[in-house]
Amino acid sequence: MNKAEPLIITIMDKEYRVACPEDEKDNLLASAKLLNNKLSEIKQQGSVIGTERIAIMAALNMSHEILLSEALTAEHENLNQRMDALSQRINDSMRNIQLI
């Protein structure tokens, strides 16, 4: 089991110390960068004032993106299953034609 080591990440110019397993370090740093970018985007738009409100808007936006991604993944899985079924029907038909 990987031991969690402290890692310092910076979000909105504030440093946070987070315990993180060594093999998750890159993912955590990428996540912090993505979050920081989203927060900066919202802050620069100027339509939302206050750190807490900016954080909530970023969380809502990212949650929405996750849900859309999950829906697309489910749709693609459904399409893949349908394509596999069609492929199987074509193969079965081809075998039946060869038997005639």
C-alpha positions as CSV (number, residue, x, y, z in Angstrom):
1,M,0.0,0.0,0.0
2,N,1.3,3.4,-0.9
3,K,2.0,5.8,1.9
4,A,0.4,9.2,1.7
5,E,2.9,12.1,1.6
6,P,2.1,15.7,2.1
7,L,1.8,17.7,-1.1
8,I,1.4,21.4,-1.4
9,I,-1.0,22.7,-4.0
10,T,-1.9,26.3,-4.8
11,I,-5.5,27.3,-5.6
12,M,-6.5,30.9,-6.0
13,D,-3.1,32.1,-4.7
14,K,-3.5,30.1,-1.5
15,E,-1.4,27.1,-0.5
16,Y,-3.0,23.9,0.8
17,R,-1.2,20.9,2.2
18,V,-2.9,17.6,1.1
19,A,-2.0,14.1,2.0
20,C,-1.5,12.2,-1.3
21,P,-0.1,8.7,-2.2
22,E,3.0,9.0,-4.4
23,D,1.4,7.3,-7.4
24,E,-1.5,9.8,-7.3
25,K,0.7,12.9,-7.1
26,D,0.5,13.8,-10.8
27,N,-3.3,13.3,-10.9
28,L,-3.8,15.6,-7.8
29,L,-1.6,18.3,-9.3
30,A,-3.5,18.1,-12.6
31,S,-6.8,18.3,-10.7
32,A,-5.6,21.3,-8.8
33,K,-4.5,23.0,-12.0
34,L,-7.9,22.3,-13.7
35,L,-9.8,23.6,-10.6
36,N,-7.6,26.7,-10.4
37,N,-8.1,27.4,-14.1
38,K,-11.9,27.1,-13.7
39,L,-11.9,29.4,-10.7
40,S,-9.8,31.9,-12.6
41,E,-12.1,31.8,-15.6
42,I,-15.1,32.6,-13.4
43,K,-13.3,35.2,-11.4
44,Q,-12.2,37.0,-14.6
45,Q,-15.7,37.1,-16.0
46,G,-16.6,39.3,-13.0
47,S,-20.2,38.1,-12.9
48,V,-19.6,36.3,-9.6
49,I,-18.2,38.0,-6.5
50,G,-16.7,36.3,-3.5
51,T,-14.4,33.3,-3.2
52,E,-17.1,31.0,-1.9
53,R,-19.5,31.8,-4.7
54,I,-16.7,31.4,-7.3
55,A,-15.9,28.0,-5.8
56,I,-19.5,26.9,-5.9
57,M,-19.9,28.1,-9.5
58,A,-16.7,26.2,-10.5
59,A,-18.0,23.1,-8.7
60,L,-21.4,23.3,-10.5
61,N,-19.7,23.8,-13.9
62,M,-17.3,20.9,-13.3
63,S,-20.2,18.7,-12.0
64,H,-22.2,19.5,-15.1
65,E,-19.3,18.6,-17.4
66,I,-18.9,15.3,-15.5
67,L,-22.6,14.4,-16.0
68,L,-22.4,15.3,-19.7
69,S,-19.3,13.1,-20.0
70,E,-21.0,10.2,-18.3
71,A,-24.1,10.6,-20.5
72,L,-21.9,10.5,-23.6
73,T,-20.0,7.5,-22.4
74,A,-23.2,5.6,-21.7
75,E,-24.5,6.6,-25.2
76,H,-21.3,5.4,-26.8
77,E,-21.5,2.1,-24.9
78,N,-25.0,1.7,-26.1
79,L,-24.0,2.4,-29.7
80,N,-21.0,0.0,-29.4
81,Q,-23.4,-2.8,-28.2
82,R,-25.7,-2.1,-31.1
83,M,-22.8,-2.2,-33.6
84,D,-21.6,-5.4,-32.1
85,A,-25.0,-6.9,-32.4
86,L,-25.3,-5.8,-36.0
87,S,-21.8,-7.1,-36.8
88,Q,-22.8,-10.5,-35.3
89,R,-26.0,-10.5,-37.4
90,I,-24.0,-9.8,-40.5
91,N,-21.4,-12.5,-39.7
92,D,-24.3,-15.0,-39.1
93,S,-25.9,-14.0,-42.4
94,M,-22.6,-14.4,-44.2
95,R,-22.2,-17.9,-42.8
96,N,-25.7,-18.8,-43.8
97,I,-25.1,-17.6,-47.3
98,Q,-21.9,-19.7,-47.6
99,L,-23.8,-22.8,-46.5
100,I,-26.3,-22.5,-49.3
